[in-house]
Amino acid sequence: MTEKIFARASERTKLSPGENVWVNVDVLMTHDVCGPGVIGVFKKEFGDDAKVWDREKVVIIPDHYIFTSDERANRNVDIIRDFSNEQNIKYFYDITDRSNFKANPDYKGVCHIALAQEGHCRPGEILVGTDSHTCTAGAFGQFATGIGNTDAGFVLGTGKILLKVPPTIRFVLDGEMPDYLLAKDLILQIIGEISVSGATYKAMEFVGTTIESLSMEERMTLCNMAIEAGGKNGIVPADATTFKYLEGKTTMSYEPVYSDAQAGYVAEYRIDVTKLEPLVAKPNSPDNRGLARECKDVKLDRVYIGSCTGGKTEDFLAAARVLLASGDKVKVPTYIVPATQKVWMDLYTLPVPGSGGKTCSQIFEQAGCNSPNSPSCGACMGGPLDTYARMNEPQASLLVNY
């Protein structure tokens, strides 16, 4: 699939792994952490008065260090706002009132989830972003990967990027998903098997009956952590589930691509998901895979549920079901950080199946969790000292991101 997407984006009929080609970019995303650096490169190389190659193909999303009094973090948001206004960027999701995120209708939250919710992810396209977890968008059957500020500055001015065609590893996951498993378990199983370097500069293509049964949010979880295996990108073939999700989110046409029956792969892994158990990634690496039941005696100081891997609506529904089933109060501080404004609203409005109509927020409150916080990347990247849920001293934490 990835080779076909590269071929179309480079106006070539066929490509092979290892070839270096200039490809046309469909979407460039940057955020408040990398945006100022990207803008600096762009202005240095193209001039202070230069215009971006296409103002409707640039997406700028403040999301990392937002709800803080740190002057340098706030300055970053000011820089991307000034640039977006100067360039008339169509898709700049601004925030001006940090005291109340709901007062900012344009503000979304975590870039990788916002990209999907706002219709910027489309099958068959090339999406690059200045964040390693940009690979999340591969769930939509597109090539999506993280790039550096220098490359992004060049894309900003030309709409093109030089890429090497990655070889592909095929992961075939079959079997009906047990109700105690999530896509997070699937990707931890894979990373534990191939290691954090096992897919270095390779496309990770996910297929099989299990993948076909996954929701879009679960496919996003799977592709999100391709980078934790060293992957250049993760990708899932677009299907009816993809097309249904995109209804009403984009008016742009798109053309999916699919692997040929005779496609070549550098390796293939087959997994029977009915034989898997819930997993955790133990310190200090995502490939330090362990069975959740074997970690039951590990003492925790805190729990953090949120960010791009674990802050989607379905992630919180799963957490709420666990708390509902236990009936107990949490014994350690438990932080709830929804990825986007939409997810935050879902926590207060969507009933949790089997709860008698209770919402996630009600279940979290009854269990003694902290109230859902403002949507952002929160403490996942550390950030300024006043970042919500940031650990400013060593503690044992369960982070529902990786």
N, C-alpha and C positions, 0 to 999 in steps of 0.2 A: 504493500500500500504506500509506504513512504517513498519508495523509488518512483512510483507512478505520479505522486503528488509533486515531487521534485521535477520530474520530466515535464509535466504540464506547466509548472511555474517558471521553467527555464526555456520553454518553447522548444523542447527536444522530444523526439519520438520515443527514445528509450535511454535509460541510464543504468549504470552498474555501480555497486558499492565501491567506494574509494575515489570516484571521480569528483573533482571540484567544479562546481557550477555556480553561476550567478542566477539567483532566483528572484522573482518578483514577489514582494511581500504584500499580503492582503490586509493585515492588521499589525500595527506596532503599538504595544502597551508599555507604559512606564508609570512609576508611582513617585511618592514624595521622597523616598530614600535615594533612588537612582536618578530621578528626573532632573534635578539641578545639574548633575554631572553630564547627562546626555545633552542637555541644553547648552552647556558650556562647550562640549565637543562640536556640536552643530554650529554654534556661532563662530568658533575659532576657525573651522574648516570651510564654512560656506559664507561667512560674513555676518555682521550684525543686522543687516537689512534683508538677509535671505529669508525665503518662505519655505515652509515644509512642502514635501512633494505632493501631499494630498491631505487637506485638513480633516477630511471625513474618514480617513483610515488610521488616524492617530487617536489612541484612547489614553487619557491621563487620569489616574485614579489615586487620590490621596487615601491611604489606608494604614500605613505602618505606625508612625509616631504622631498620632493625631490628638488624643485627649491627654495633653501634657502641658505644663507651663514652661517647658524647656524652650528657650528663645531660639536656639539653633534648629530645633525640630519645627517650630512654628515658621521660621524663616524659609525652610524648604518648601512648605506649602505655599507661602507667598510667592516664591520664585516660579513654581509651576503654574500658579494662578496668573501671574503677570504674563508669562509666556503664552499661555492658552488664550488670554485676551488679545495679546499682540498678534497672534497667528489666527485668531478666530477659529480655534479648535472646536469642532462640533461636539465631541464627546469628552468634555472635562467635567468630572463629577465633584463639584466643589463643596467645601464646608467652610462656613464663615463663623458660625456660632458653635463653639466647642462645648459650651455649657449645656446645650440641649441638642443632641444630634437630630432629633425629630423636627427641629426648626429649619433643617437644611434639606429640602425635598430633593435636591440634586445629589446629595451625598449617598453613597451606596455602602461602602465597607470594603472587605477583603477583595482585592482585584480579581483573583482567579474565580471566585464565585460570582462576582458582579459581571464579569465578562460573559459568563453563560446566561445569567438572568436577564441581561440587557441585549441579548441577541448578537453578540460579537463573535460567537463561536459557530462556525459553519463547516459542514463536510467538504473535504477536498481542498481546503484553503491552507495558506501559510500564515501562521500567527507567531510572532516573536515578541518577547517581553523581557524587560530587565529584572527578571526574578527567576530563580531556579525552578520554582514550582509552576511556571507557565505551562509545563507539560500536562497540567490538568486538562487543558482544552482538547487533548488528544482523544478524550472520551467521545468527541463529536465526529470522529473519523477525519480529523485534519492533522497536519503536521504542526506541532506547537512545541517551542523550546525556549529556554532562557538564553539571553545573550548579554554581553557586557556593554558598558556605557559607550565605548568607542564605536563598536559595531552599530549600536542603536543610533548614535549621532549620525553615522553615515546613512543608515536607513531613513532617518528623518529627512535627510536632504535629497535622497535619490529613489527611495522605495525599493532598493535592491540590497541583497546581502550575498556574500560568497560563502557557500556551504559545501562541505564534503558529504557525499551520499553515504549514509550509514548502512552497514549490513543489518539484517533483521533476525532477531530471535523470536520464534513463535511459541506462544504459551497456549496450550489447549486445555481449557478447564471444562470438565463435563460433570454432570450429576446435579440433582436437585439440591439447592442450598438448604441445609438445616436451619431452623429458625434461630438457632443460637450463634450463627455465623454472620459476619458482615464482610464487605469487600476489603476492609482493613485486615481481616484475617487472611484473606487470599493473597494480598500483596506482601504481608509479612512472611507468609509461607514461601513465596517465591524468592524474596530477598534473603531469607534464611538459607535457602537452598543454593542460590548462585553467588551470594555475598554482595557487599556494597560496591564491589568493582566488577561484578560478573557480567554487567551489560554495558561496560564503558564504551562510549560513542557507538552504541547500537540502538536500533529501533526495537522496542518491545511491543510486539503485536499480540493482542489478547483476543482469542476466539473460543468457540465451544458453546455447548448448550447452557452452561452456567452463565457465561457472559451475556448471552442473548436474553436471559431472564432478569438481568440486573436493571435497576432503574438508572436514569441518567446521573443522579447524585452518587450512586454507588460506583458507576463507571468512572466518574470523576475522581473518586477516592483511589481507585486502582491506578489510573494514569498519573495522578498527582505524585505518587511515590516512585515513579520510574527513575527519577533523579537520585533517589536513595539507593538504587542499584547501579548507579553510574550511567544510566541510560541517556541517550541523546533525546529520545522522546518515547512516549507510550501512545498506543493508538488502538482504538476499538472500531470495527466496521460499523458504519451508520446503518440503521434499520428503522423499522416502524416506530420504535421507542424514541429514537433520535428525532425523527420527523415530527412526531407528536409534541415533543418538548419544544421544538422550534416554532410551532404554530403560534402566531400572535407576537412572537419576539423579534422577528426580522421580516422585512419585505424584500430583501435581496435574494436573488436566485443563487443557487449553489448546485454543484454537480459532484456527487459522491464518487469515490474510486474504491475498487475492491481488488484484492490479490487474485492473481490467476491461479488456476489449479496446479500449474506447473512451476509456480514461483519457488525460488530457491531461498533457503534459510541457512544461517551458519549453525543453528542449533534449534532443537525443538524439545519442549518439556510438556509432559502430559500429567495432569493432576485430577484425581477423583475427589471432588470436594466433599463427598459424603463421608470420607474417612478423616476429614480434618477436625481439629478442635480449636476453640478460641485461643488466640495467641497474644503474647506481649513482646515488645522489643525491650530487652533489659539493658541497663547501662553497659557500655557507653556507646552502643552502635545499633542502628536499625537491623543489622543482620545477627545480632545476639538474641536469636529467637528462643522463646521459652513458652511452654504451655501455661496458660493462665492458672490452671488448678495447681500447678507446682509452685506458684508464687503466692499462695494464699496466706503464708505466714510473714510475708514482707510487710514491715511497718511503713506506712505512708505518713507524710507530714501535711500533704495537701493534694488536691485533685484539680486539674484545669481541663475544662471541656471547651474547645473552640478552635479557631484558626482555619486555614484553608482545607486541611484534611478532615478535621473533626468538628467543624462549626456550621455544618449544613443542617437544614431542617430535619432530615431523616436521621442524622447523628443524634440530635437531641431527643427525637421520638424514641430512639433505641435506649438512650440513657434513662429517659423517663419510665420506660417499661421495666427496666431493671430495678429502679427505685420503688416503683409501684409494687412489683412482685415481692421485694424484700420486706416492705412495710416498716423498715427501720429508719432512724435518723442517721444522717451522715455523721461520722465520728471525727472528721478532719475538715478544715475549710475547703469548700468546693466552689470553684469559680466557674461561672457560666458566661461565655463570650460569643454571642452569635456572630456569624461572618458578615452578614449584611442587614440592612434595614428590613428587607423582606423576611429574612429568617427571624429577626427580633419580633416582628408582627406575628409570624406563625406561632411562636412560643406562647403568645397570649390569646390566640384565636383558634388554632387547630386542636380538636379533641384527640387525645391519645387513645388509639384502639384498645378496647377492653377496660377502659378506666371509668366508664359510666359518665362520659362527657367532660372529664377533667382535662385541662390543658397542661402543656409541659410546665409552664410557669407555676401553676397551682401545685403540681406534683413536686417540683423543685422546692417550693416554699415549704410545703408540708414536711419534706425530708430534711429541711434545715440548710439547704444550699444558699449561697449568696444570690441576690436578685440578678437576673440577666443584665449584663453591663452593656455599654455602648458598643455597637458593632465596629470592629477593627481587628488588626492583627494582634492587638493586645500584647501579652507578655511573651508570645512565641519567639520573637526576635530580641527579647530583652528590652532594649530601648532605654529612655531616660529613667532616672530613679523613681519618678512618680507614676510610672506606667502601671496601670491596674494589674494586680496579681503578680507583678514582677517579684522574683525572689532576690532579695538583696543580701542573703546569707545562704550558705549551703543547706539544702534540705532534700529529702527524698520525695519526689513529686511524680504523680501519674499524669503525664501529658497526653491528652487524646489528640495528638497531631501525628507524631511518629515515635 
